[in-house]
Amino acid sequence: MVEPSDGTVVRRVREGDVESFRILVTRYRRQYGRYAAALTGDADSAADAMQEAFIRAWESLDSCRDPDRFGSWFFRILTNQCHTARGRRRDTDDVDALEIAARERTDESLERAELAQALAAALGRLTGEQREAFVLKHVDGRSYEEMAVLLGTGVDALKMRVHRARDALRTMMGALR
């Protein structure tokens, strides 16, 4: 069975078939879940951001100008929600977790956990634009062309953001060694 396009689903919902919105939720929860988790740095915050983004998309579906590009429109809503969620829980809990992990460094699994926490903290120190670009490229595995469509930015600008993000992460992670 061929799944309906985003435009078809959006039109169905606008015509009163509210159950069709589930198709979009299922489609984009899978597609953007990792992105939200990487951008917020926390699975719970990511889940909250996803839920809030879907609520906002539902409430403002009539303002989606191009139903066939629902994914890009929803992506912007989700990104804004992730930034809001991230703003609520600043770096303090990341720093505390790093200090605890550093004191308890006893085995390989703790070292991996420490490295993951350090990376999450370092990602949190990047600018929002750098973090977005880095996550889309290296976590979601998107091409620069896909990123340009999602973010409405040129490929060259995205390459520069990813490059600067990598440099900043190398510097921050190098300071931990």
C-alpha positions in Angstrom: 0.0 0.0 0.0 1.3 3.4 -1.0 1.2 6.0 1.7 -0.5 9.2 0.8 1.7 12.3 0.3 1.9 15.0 2.9 -0.2 17.3 0.8 -3.0 14.7 0.5 -3.0 14.1 4.2 -3.1 17.8 5.1 -5.9 18.4 2.6 -7.9 15.5 4.2 -7.4 16.9 7.7 -8.5 20.4 6.5 -11.6 18.8 5.0 -12.5 17.3 8.4 -10.8 13.9 8.5 -8.9 14.6 11.7 -7.8 11.0 12.1 -5.5 11.4 9.1 -3.3 13.7 11.2 -2.0 10.5 12.8 -0.3 9.7 9.5 1.8 12.9 9.8 2.5 12.3 13.5 3.7 8.7 12.8 5.8 9.8 9.8 7.5 12.8 11.4 7.9 11.4 14.9 10.2 8.7 13.4 11.9 11.0 11.0 12.7 13.9 13.4 12.9 12.1 16.7 16.7 11.7 16.8 17.1 15.3 15.6 15.0 16.6 18.5 16.9 14.5 21.0 20.3 15.7 19.7 19.2 19.3 19.6 17.7 19.3 23.2 20.3 17.0 24.6 17.7 15.1 26.6 15.2 12.4 25.6 12.5 13.8 27.9 12.9 17.3 26.6 12.9 16.0 23.0 9.6 14.1 23.6 8.1 17.3 25.1 9.3 19.4 22.2 7.9 16.9 19.7 4.5 16.8 21.4 4.3 20.6 21.6 5.4 20.9 18.0 2.6 18.5 16.9 0.1 20.5 18.9 1.2 23.7 17.3 1.2 22.2 13.8 -2.4 20.9 14.4 -3.6 24.3 15.7 -2.0 26.2 12.8 -2.4 23.7 10.0 -4.5 26.2 8.0 -1.4 28.5 7.9 0.7 25.8 6.1 0.9 27.5 2.7 2.3 24.5 0.8 0.8 21.2 2.1 3.1 19.2 0.0 6.0 20.7 2.0 4.4 19.9 5.4 7.7 18.2 6.5 9.8 21.4 6.1 7.1 23.5 7.7 6.8 21.1 10.7 10.6 21.0 10.9 10.8 24.7 11.6 8.1 24.4 14.3 10.0 21.5 15.9 13.3 23.4 15.8 11.7 26.3 17.6 10.3 24.0 20.2 13.7 22.3 20.7 15.3 25.7 21.2 12.6 26.6 23.8 13.1 23.3 25.6 16.8 23.7 25.6 16.5 27.2 27.0 14.5 25.8 30.0 17.3 23.4 31.1 20.6 25.2 30.7 24.1 23.8 30.9 24.1 23.4 34.7 22.8 19.8 34.7 25.3 18.9 31.9 28.2 20.3 34.0 27.0 18.5 37.2 26.8 15.2 35.3 30.3 15.6 33.9 31.7 16.3 37.3 30.0 13.2 38.8 31.2 11.0 35.8 34.7 12.3 36.1 34.9 11.3 39.8 33.5 7.9 39.2 35.7 7.0 36.2 36.2 3.4 37.0 35.4 1.3 34.0 35.0 1.4 30.3 31.2 1.9 30.3 31.6 4.9 32.6 34.2 6.3 30.2 31.8 6.0 27.3 29.0 7.6 29.4 31.4 10.4 30.3 32.3 10.9 26.7 28.6 11.0 25.6 27.9 13.5 28.4 30.9 15.6 27.4 29.7 15.6 23.8 26.2 16.6 24.8 27.6 19.4 26.8 29.8 20.5 24.0 26.9 20.4 21.5 25.0 22.6 24.0 27.8 25.3 23.8 27.6 25.6 20.0 25.5 28.3 18.5 22.0 27.2 17.6 22.8 27.4 13.9 25.9 25.3 14.3 24.2 22.7 16.5 21.3 22.4 14.0 23.7 22.0 11.0 26.0 19.5 12.8 23.1 17.4 14.1 21.4 17.3 10.7 24.7 16.3 8.9 26.2 13.9 11.5 23.3 12.6 13.5 20.6 12.5 10.9 23.0 11.8 8.0 21.4 14.4 5.7 23.0 15.8 2.6 23.8 19.5 2.4 21.1 19.9 -0.3 18.4 18.3 2.1 19.6 20.6 4.9 19.4 23.6 2.7 15.7 22.8 1.9 14.8 22.2 5.5 16.6 25.3 6.9 16.1 27.7 4.0 19.8 28.4 3.8 22.4 28.0 1.1 24.6 25.0 0.9 27.8 27.0 1.3 26.6 28.6 4.5 25.7 25.2 5.9 29.1 23.7 5.0 30.7 26.6 6.9 28.4 26.0 9.9 29.2 22.3 10.0 32.9 23.1 9.6 32.9 25.6 12.5 30.9 23.3 14.7 33.4 20.5 14.1 36.3 22.8 14.9 34.6 24.0 18.1 33.7 20.5 19.2 37.3 19.3 18.6 38.6 22.2 20.7 36.1 21.5 23.5 36.5 17.8 23.5 40.3 18.1 23.3 40.3 20.2 26.5 38.8 17.2 28.3 41.7 14.9 27.5 
